Amino acid sequence: MIHIDHVDFAYPHPLTGQTGGGNTNIADVDSASANTRTVLRDVSLQMESGDVVVVMGATGSGKSTLCHMLAGLAPRYTGGTVSGMVRVAGHDVVAALPPVGTIGCVFQDAATQVFNTTVEDEIAWGLESLAVHPGEIGPRVNDALARFGLHEVQDRPPWALSGGQQKRLALASVWVMRPRVLLLDEPLGSLDPEGRVEILDTLAALRQEGTTLLLTTLRPQAARLAPRAALLASASLAETDTATLLADEAQLYRAGILYPQNRWPDLHRMPASSPLYRGGSPTEEATIAVNITGLHYTYPNGTRVFQDLELKIPRGQFVALVGANGAGKTTLLRHLNGLLRPAAGHVHVMGLDTARHTVGNLARQVGLLFQRPEQQLFGATVREEITYGPRHLRLPDVEGRVMRALVRFGLHSVAEYPPATLSYGQQRAITLAILDALATPIIALDEPTVGLDGRGWEQFLTWLVEQRAAGVTVILATHDLMLAAQADRIITLEHGRVIADEIPVCSLTGG
């Protein structure tokens, strides 16, 4: 079904005027020629019909490029050069696009492949394009809505969904067409714990039905679905069985895939005996960083998120926001810097009423990291991207701030590169560098670890420790419960309501 034989793949260098595609890391330009960067070198892989194979590799190792190449997208639409043989179901996908119905591909960033006006229309679109009989389309769409838990949002536009819901939608839209081969690039990314279980159950069912599955992932949870595994590192692919690969945690750490929890730094700045904690909630005597009273918010499409929400967060506290996809975590974070304004009630940050101040003024108080890095990147170069905020806010020592952030996040070698040409991990590092240069007293982080490999996790947690030590208020939305357990306080949202506000055991015991 899949036959890759001695394949090399190289992208054009981004500074030559050509921009390569794929999720590739191009920081190490010294290892490449002046005009190209090799992503895959002498790669071979064979899969029979019904096989399931997982490819693990660090961010920028070439996993997404492998999927794009098999789908006929690279180098056709990404640029670059390829040598060797790439066949899917007997078709040379480098020479010509694969026949319709052969391959379905779900991108790492699902939002880039959904475009219809409603969830239901998105799922139906592929079937309509395949000229499926109208009598079949409705039942198949309903089956997909049920299997991927999307019935409640079937009339919503895709762009109004959470990141996890968009991932489910992309999977449903591809699955409903019943392709012979499914290429899934980080299929569990952005999903809440319940969603991950549902997707894994669906993929297991597809495996039983004989669908050929190629998954790329950083998560052992997803890797266990496949009996065969391959490690992609230094542009080379080495096959093994999944159990052997996952058992060698030291190898996965060296490859930059995992950052084991026993290596995590201590994220607890204050002991549980601090006056900030009394009976599991902040005392009135504590200085408040965020004060939300009577918050109401409804999106323009009529979706109500908050109704009379009350919340206080003291300065210096580390708060984890948890809850299912669509619970209101992102909406809450976007109220903190004025991107969203209350329909009723008040949001005060560092004493400022967000309804009475511009986003620019609030940017001095709150640094917001978006769930998708590319949503907040617009500069021509990495350096310009990091410089923009401090310069426009007229902060002191702009050049010093930018230089320290570039070095701190390992971006100095790509400072003159366009952010769009960098890997997901590097784009995430840029957004963290932006916050670092702004040095706001509050940072609001929306799923900051999604898509991060082991090295990215290590870099992020080390930076987070520094923010804690500096007394910065950290408000972090996450589906990673191990990370949430390191917080001083866990706030659980459900349909826009706070249903739990607790001190995790780790905070009570100091880790």
C-alpha positions as CSV (number, residue, x, y, z in Angstrom):
1,M,0.0,0.0,0.0
2,I,2.9,2.4,0.9
3,H,6.3,1.9,-0.7
4,I,9.0,4.5,0.0
5,D,12.4,3.5,-1.4
6,H,15.7,5.3,-0.7
7,V,14.0,8.8,-0.6
8,D,15.8,12.1,-0.1
9,F,13.9,15.3,0.4
10,A,15.3,18.8,0.7
11,Y,13.6,22.2,1.1
12,P,14.9,25.4,-0.5
13,H,16.7,27.7,2.0
14,P,14.2,30.3,3.2
15,L,16.6,33.2,2.6
16,T,17.0,32.4,-1.1
17,G,13.6,33.9,-1.9
18,Q,11.9,30.5,-1.9
19,T,10.0,29.3,1.2
20,G,9.7,25.6,1.9
21,G,6.6,24.0,3.4
22,G,6.1,21.3,6.0
23,N,6.8,21.3,9.7
24,T,10.6,21.5,9.3
25,N,13.3,22.9,11.6
26,I,15.7,25.1,9.6
27,A,17.7,26.5,12.5
28,D,20.8,24.3,11.7
29,V,21.6,25.9,8.4
30,D,25.3,25.1,8.8
31,S,24.5,21.4,8.1
32,A,22.9,22.3,4.8
33,S,24.1,23.6,1.5
34,A,23.7,27.3,0.8
35,N,20.4,26.8,-1.0
36,T,18.8,23.7,0.5
37,R,18.2,21.8,3.7
38,T,17.8,18.1,3.7
39,V,14.9,16.8,5.8
40,L,14.8,13.2,4.7
41,R,17.8,11.2,3.8
42,D,17.8,7.6,2.3
43,V,14.4,6.9,3.9
44,S,12.7,3.6,3.1
45,L,9.3,2.3,4.5
46,Q,6.9,-0.4,3.3
47,M,3.3,-0.9,4.5
48,E,0.9,-3.5,3.4
49,S,-2.9,-2.9,3.2
50,G,-4.2,-2.7,6.8
51,D,-0.9,-2.0,8.4
52,V,-0.6,0.5,11.2
53,V,2.8,2.3,11.7
54,V,3.7,5.1,14.0
55,V,6.5,7.5,13.2
56,M,8.0,9.3,16.2
57,G,10.4,12.2,16.0
58,A,11.2,15.6,17.5
59,T,9.8,18.8,16.2
60,G,11.3,19.6,12.9
61,S,12.5,16.0,12.3
62,G,10.5,15.7,9.1
63,K,7.4,13.9,10.3
64,S,4.9,16.3,8.6
65,T,7.1,16.4,5.5
66,L,6.8,12.6,5.3
67,C,3.0,12.9,5.4
68,H,2.8,15.7,2.9
69,M,5.0,13.8,0.5
70,L,2.9,10.6,0.7
71,A,-0.3,12.8,0.1
72,G,1.3,14.2,-3.0
73,L,1.5,17.7,-1.5
74,A,5.3,17.9,-1.2
75,P,7.2,19.1,-3.1
76,R,4.3,19.9,-5.5
77,Y,2.9,22.7,-3.3
78,T,5.7,23.2,-0.8
79,G,8.8,23.6,-3.0
80,G,11.8,21.4,-2.6
81,T,13.4,18.5,-4.4
82,V,12.8,14.7,-4.0
83,S,14.7,11.7,-5.2
84,G,13.9,8.0,-4.8
85,M,10.5,6.2,-5.2
86,V,7.3,7.1,-3.4
87,R,4.3,4.9,-4.2
88,V,0.9,4.7,-2.6
89,A,-1.5,1.9,-3.7
90,G,0.8,1.4,-6.7
91,H,0.7,5.1,-7.8
92,D,3.8,7.3,-8.1
93,V,2.6,10.3,-6.0
94,V,5.6,12.4,-6.9
95,A,4.8,12.2,-10.6
96,A,1.0,12.7,-10.3
97,L,-1.5,13.3,-7.5
98,P,-2.9,10.0,-6.1
99,P,-6.4,9.0,-7.3
100,V,-9.4,10.3,-5.5
101,G,-10.3,8.2,-2.5
102,T,-6.8,6.7,-2.0
103,I,-5.4,9.0,0.7
104,G,-6.8,11.1,3.5
105,C,-4.5,13.4,5.4
106,V,-5.1,15.2,8.7
107,F,-2.7,18.1,9.3
108,Q,-1.0,18.8,12.6
109,D,-2.8,22.1,12.6
110,A,-6.3,21.1,11.8
111,A,-7.6,24.7,11.4
112,T,-5.7,25.0,8.2
113,Q,-7.8,22.4,6.4
114,V,-11.4,23.3,7.5
115,F,-13.1,26.1,5.5
116,N,-16.9,25.6,5.2
117,T,-19.5,27.7,7.0
118,T,-20.7,25.0,9.4
119,V,-19.4,21.8,10.9
120,E,-22.1,19.8,9.1
121,D,-21.2,21.3,5.8
122,E,-17.5,20.7,6.4
123,I,-18.2,16.9,6.8
124,A,-20.6,16.8,3.9
125,W,-18.3,18.7,1.5
126,G,-16.0,15.8,0.7
127,L,-18.8,13.4,0.0
128,E,-20.5,16.0,-2.3
129,S,-17.2,16.5,-4.1
130,L,-17.0,12.7,-4.6
131,A,-20.5,12.7,-6.1
132,V,-21.8,10.4,-3.4
133,H,-25.6,9.7,-3.9
134,P,-27.5,12.4,-1.9
135,G,-29.4,9.7,0.0
136,E,-26.2,8.4,1.4
137,I,-24.7,11.7,2.5
138,G,-27.0,12.5,5.4
139,P,-26.6,9.2,7.2
140,R,-22.8,9.2,6.7
141,V,-22.6,12.8,8.0
142,N,-24.7,11.9,11.0
143,D,-22.5,8.8,11.7
144,A,-19.4,11.1,11.6
145,L,-20.9,13.7,13.9
146,A,-21.8,10.9,16.4
147,R,-18.4,9.1,16.2
148,F,-16.4,12.3,16.7
149,G,-18.7,13.9,19.3
150,L,-19.7,16.9,17.1
151,H,-23.5,16.8,17.2
152,E,-23.7,19.7,19.7
153,V,-21.7,22.0,17.4
154,Q,-22.9,20.8,14.0
155,D,-24.4,24.2,13.1
156,R,-21.4,26.3,14.3
157,P,-18.7,27.6,11.9
158,P,-15.4,25.8,12.2
159,W,-13.5,28.9,13.2
160,A,-15.8,29.3,16.3
161,L,-14.7,25.9,17.6
162,S,-11.9,25.2,20.1
163,G,-8.6,23.8,18.8
164,G,-9.6,20.3,20.0
165,Q,-13.0,20.5,18.3
166,Q,-11.3,21.6,15.1
167,K,-9.1,18.5,15.3
168,R,-12.1,16.3,15.7
169,L,-13.8,18.0,12.7
170,A,-10.8,17.5,10.5
171,L,-10.6,13.8,11.4
172,A,-14.4,13.4,10.8
173,S,-14.2,15.2,7.4
174,V,-11.5,12.9,6.2
175,W,-12.8,9.7,7.8
176,V,-16.3,10.1,6.3
177,M,-14.8,9.7,2.8
178,R,-13.4,6.3,3.7
179,P,-10.0,6.7,2.2
180,R,-7.9,3.5,1.8
181,V,-4.9,5.2,3.6
182,L,-5.1,7.6,6.5
183,L,-2.2,9.9,7.2
184,L,-2.6,11.4,10.7
185,D,-0.1,14.1,11.7
186,E,-0.2,14.4,15.6
187,P,-3.9,13.2,15.8
188,L,-4.1,13.8,19.5
189,G,-2.9,17.4,19.5
190,S,-5.1,20.0,21.2
191,L,-7.6,17.3,22.4
192,D,-8.8,17.1,26.0
193,P,-8.4,13.7,27.9
194,E,-11.9,12.5,26.9
195,G,-11.3,13.5,23.3
196,R,-8.0,11.6,23.2
197,V,-9.7,8.5,24.4
198,E,-12.5,8.9,21.8
199,I,-10.1,9.4,19.0
200,L,-7.9,6.5,20.0
201,D,-11.0,4.3,20.2
202,T,-12.0,5.4,16.7
203,L,-8.5,4.8,15.3
204,A,-8.5,1.3,16.9
205,A,-11.9,0.6,15.2
206,L,-10.4,1.8,11.9
207,R,-7.5,-0.5,12.4
208,Q,-9.9,-3.4,12.9
209,E,-11.7,-2.5,9.8
210,G,-8.5,-2.8,7.8
211,T,-7.7,0.9,7.1
212,T,-4.0,1.5,6.5
213,L,-2.9,4.0,9.1
214,L,0.3,6.0,9.3
215,L,0.5,8.2,12.4
216,T,3.1,10.7,13.4
217,T,3.2,11.6,17.1
218,L,5.2,12.7,20.1
219,R,2.8,10.9,22.5
220,P,3.4,7.3,23.7
221,Q,-0.4,7.1,24.2
222,A,-0.9,7.4,20.4
223,A,2.1,5.3,19.6
224,R,0.8,2.3,21.5
225,L,-2.0,2.0,18.9
226,A,0.6,0.7,16.3
227,P,2.6,-2.6,16.6
228,R,5.3,-1.1,14.3
229,A,7.2,2.1,14.9
230,A,9.9,4.1,13.3
231,L,12.2,6.7,14.8
232,L,12.9,9.8,12.6
233,A,16.0,11.5,13.7
234,S,18.9,13.3,11.9
235,A,16.8,12.9,8.6
236,S,17.0,9.1,8.8
237,L,14.2,6.6,9.6
238,A,15.0,3.6,11.7
239,E,12.2,0.9,12.1
240,T,11.6,-1.1,15.2
241,D,8.6,-2.4,17.1
242,T,6.6,0.0,19.2
243,A,7.1,-1.7,22.6
244,T,10.9,-1.7,22.1
245,L,10.9,2.0,21.1
246,L,8.7,3.2,24.0
247,A,10.6,1.1,26.6
248,D,13.9,3.0,25.8
249,E,13.0,6.3,27.5
250,A,16.6,7.4,27.5
251,Q,16.7,7.1,23.7
252,L,13.5,9.1,23.4
253,Y,14.9,11.8,25.7
254,R,18.1,12.0,23.6
255,A,16.1,12.2,20.4
256,G,14.3,15.2,21.9
257,I,10.9,13.5,21.8
258,L,10.2,13.2,25.6
259,Y,11.0,15.2,28.6
260,P,10.2,12.8,31.5
261,Q,8.5,14.2,34.5
262,N,11.2,13.1,36.8
263,R,13.4,15.7,35.1
264,W,11.0,18.5,35.5
265,P,12.1,21.5,37.5
266,D,10.2,22.6,40.7
267,L,7.4,24.9,39.6
268,H,6.4,25.8,43.2
269,R,7.5,29.2,44.2
270,M,5.4,29.6,47.3
271,P,4.6,27.0,50.0
272,A,1.0,26.0,50.7
273,S,1.3,27.8,54.1
274,S,1.5,31.2,52.2
275,P,-1.2,33.7,53.2
276,L,-2.4,33.5,49.6
277,Y,-4.0,30.2,50.6
278,R,-6.7,29.9,53.2
279,G,-9.3,27.3,52.8
280,G,-8.3,26.6,49.2
281,S,-8.9,30.1,47.9
282,P,-7.1,33.5,47.9
283,T,-7.7,35.7,50.9
284,E,-9.2,39.2,50.5
285,E,-6.0,40.6,52.0
286,A,-3.9,39.4,49.1
287,T,-3.2,41.8,46.3
288,I,-5.4,40.9,43.3
289,A,-4.0,40.6,39.8
290,V,-7.2,39.6,38.1
291,N,-10.7,40.4,39.5
292,I,-13.7,39.2,37.4
293,T,-17.2,40.1,38.7
294,G,-20.5,39.2,37.1
295,L,-19.0,38.5,33.7
296,H,-21.4,37.7,30.9
297,Y,-20.3,37.0,27.3
298,T,-22.0,35.6,24.2
299,Y,-20.4,35.2,20.8
300,P,-22.0,37.0,17.8
301,N,-23.3,33.7,16.6
302,G,-25.4,33.4,19.8
303,T,-23.2,30.9,21.7
304,R,-23.3,31.9,25.3
305,V,-20.0,31.2,27.2
306,F,-20.2,33.1,30.5
307,Q,-23.1,34.0,32.7
308,D,-22.3,35.8,35.9
309,L,-18.8,34.5,36.3
310,E,-16.9,35.4,39.4
311,L,-13.1,34.9,39.8
312,K,-10.2,36.4,41.7
313,I,-6.5,35.6,41.1
314,P,-3.9,37.0,43.5
315,R,-0.6,38.4,42.2
316,G,2.2,35.8,41.9
317,Q,-0.2,32.8,41.7
318,F,0.2,30.0,39.2
319,V,-3.3,29.0,38.1
320,A,-4.2,26.2,35.7
321,L,-7.4,26.4,33.8
322,V,-8.7,22.9,32.9
323,G,-11.9,21.6,31.2
324,A,-13.1,20.0,28.1
325,N,-12.7,21.5,24.6
326,G,-15.2,24.4,24.4
327,A,-15.5,24.9,28.2
328,G,-14.5,28.6,27.8
329,K,-10.8,28.6,28.7
330,T,-9.6,30.5,25.6
331,T,-12.5,32.9,25.9
332,L,-11.6,33.7,29.4
333,L,-7.9,34.3,28.6
334,R,-8.9,36.7,25.7
335,H,-10.9,38.8,28.1
336,L,-7.8,39.5,30.2
337,N,-6.0,41.6,27.5
338,G,-9.1,43.2,26.0
339,L,-9.4,41.1,22.8
340,L,-12.9,40.3,24.1
341,R,-15.0,42.7,26.1
342,P,-17.6,41.8,28.7
343,A,-21.3,42.0,27.6
344,A,-22.0,42.7,31.2
345,G,-19.9,42.6,34.4
346,H,-16.3,43.7,34.8
347,V,-12.8,42.3,34.2
348,H,-10.0,44.1,36.1
349,V,-6.3,43.3,35.6
350,M,-3.8,45.0,37.8
351,G,-6.6,47.3,38.8
352,L,-7.5,48.3,35.3
353,D,-11.0,47.8,33.9
354,T,-10.4,46.1,30.6
355,A,-13.6,47.7,29.1
356,R,-12.1,51.2,29.5
357,H,-8.6,50.6,28.2
358,T,-7.2,49.7,24.8
359,V,-5.6,46.4,24.0
360,G,-2.3,48.4,23.7
361,N,-2.6,49.7,27.2
362,L,-3.5,46.3,28.6
363,A,-0.5,44.8,26.8
364,R,1.7,46.4,29.4
365,Q,0.0,44.3,32.0
366,V,-0.9,41.0,30.3
367,G,1.1,39.0,27.9
368,L,-1.2,36.6,25.9
369,L,0.1,33.4,24.2
370,F,-2.3,32.1,21.6
371,Q,-3.1,28.4,21.3
372,R,-1.9,28.5,17.6
373,P,1.4,30.4,17.3
374,E,0.8,31.5,13.7
375,Q,-2.2,33.5,14.8
376,Q,0.0,36.1,16.5
377,L,3.0,36.1,14.2
378,F,3.1,38.7,11.4
379,G,6.6,40.2,11.3
380,A,8.9,39.8,8.3
381,T,11.6,38.3,10.5
382,V,11.9,36.7,13.9
383,R,13.8,39.8,15.1
384,E,11.1,42.2,13.9
385,E,8.4,40.0,15.6
386,I,10.0,40.2,19.0
387,T,10.9,43.8,18.6
388,Y,7.4,45.0,17.7
389,G,5.8,44.9,21.2
390,P,8.6,46.6,23.2
391,R,9.1,49.2,20.6
392,H,5.4,50.2,20.2
393,L,5.0,50.2,24.0
394,R,8.1,52.3,24.3
395,L,9.7,50.1,26.8
396,P,13.2,50.8,27.9
397,D,16.2,49.0,26.4
398,V,14.4,47.5,23.5
399,E,17.5,46.1,21.8
400,G,18.7,44.5,25.0
401,R,15.3,42.9,25.6
402,V,15.2,41.5,22.1
403,M,18.8,40.1,22.2
404,R,18.2,38.4,25.5
405,A,15.0,36.8,24.3
406,L,16.7,35.6,21.1
407,V,19.5,34.0,23.0
408,R,17.2,32.7,25.8
409,F,15.1,30.7,23.3
410,G,17.8,29.6,20.9
411,L,16.5,31.9,18.1
412,H,19.6,33.9,17.4
413,S,20.6,31.8,14.4
414,V,17.2,32.3,12.8
415,A,16.7,36.0,13.8
416,E,16.5,37.1,10.2
417,Y,14.3,34.3,9.0
418,P,10.6,34.7,8.2
419,P,8.6,33.1,11.1
420,A,6.3,31.3,8.6
421,T,9.2,29.2,7.4
422,L,10.1,27.8,10.8
423,S,8.8,24.7,12.5
424,Y,5.9,24.7,14.9
425,G,8.3,24.3,17.8
426,Q,10.3,27.3,16.7
427,Q,7.1,29.4,16.2
428,R,6.1,28.5,19.7
429,A,9.5,29.6,21.0
430,I,9.1,32.9,19.2
431,T,5.8,33.6,21.0
432,L,7.4,32.8,24.3
433,A,10.3,35.1,23.4
434,I,7.8,37.9,22.7
435,L,6.3,37.5,26.2
436,D,9.8,37.4,27.7
437,A,10.8,40.7,26.0
438,L,7.5,42.4,27.2
439,A,8.1,41.2,30.8
440,T,4.5,41.8,31.8
441,P,3.3,41.1,35.4
442,I,0.7,38.7,34.1
443,I,1.1,36.0,31.5
444,A,-1.9,34.2,30.0
445,L,-0.9,31.0,28.2
446,D,-3.4,29.1,26.0
447,E,-2.3,25.4,25.6
448,P,1.4,26.4,25.5
449,T,2.6,22.8,25.3
450,V,0.6,21.5,22.4
451,G,2.9,20.2,19.7
452,L,6.0,20.6,21.8
453,D,8.7,17.9,21.7
454,G,10.9,17.0,24.7
455,R,13.3,19.9,24.1
456,G,10.4,22.3,23.8
457,W,8.9,21.1,27.1
458,E,12.3,21.5,28.8
459,Q,12.7,25.0,27.4
460,F,9.2,26.0,28.4
461,L,9.3,24.7,31.9
462,T,12.7,26.3,32.6
463,W,11.3,29.6,31.5
464,L,8.1,29.1,33.6
465,V,10.3,28.6,36.7
466,E,12.0,31.9,35.9
467,Q,8.6,33.6,35.7
468,R,7.5,32.2,39.0
469,A,10.7,33.2,40.7
470,A,10.1,36.8,39.4
471,G,6.7,36.9,40.9
472,V,4.8,36.9,37.6
473,T,1.1,35.8,37.8
474,V,0.7,32.8,35.5
475,I,-2.7,31.8,34.1
476,L,-2.4,28.7,32.0
477,A,-5.1,26.8,30.1
478,T,-4.1,23.2,29.5
479,H,-5.3,19.7,28.9
480,D,-2.1,18.2,30.4
481,L,-3.2,17.2,33.9
482,M,0.4,16.5,35.0
483,L,1.3,20.1,34.2
484,A,-1.9,21.4,35.8
485,A,-1.0,19.5,39.0
486,Q,2.2,21.6,39.3
487,A,0.1,24.8,39.7
488,D,-0.9,26.5,43.0
489,R,-4.5,26.3,42.0
490,I,-6.6,24.4,39.5
491,I,-9.8,26.0,38.2
492,T,-12.1,23.6,36.3
493,L,-14.5,25.2,33.7
494,E,-17.6,23.5,32.3
495,H,-19.8,25.3,29.8
496,G,-18.5,28.7,31.0
497,R,-19.0,27.9,34.8
498,V,-16.4,27.3,37.5
499,I,-17.3,23.9,38.8
500,A,-14.2,23.3,40.9
501,D,-11.5,25.6,42.4
502,E,-8.9,23.6,44.2
503,I,-5.3,23.4,45.5
504,P,-3.6,20.4,43.8
505,V,-1.9,17.8,46.1
506,C,1.5,18.7,44.6
507,S,1.1,22.3,45.9
508,L,0.1,21.1,49.3
509,T,3.2,18.9,49.6
510,G,5.6,21.2,47.8
511,G,5.9,18.8,44.8
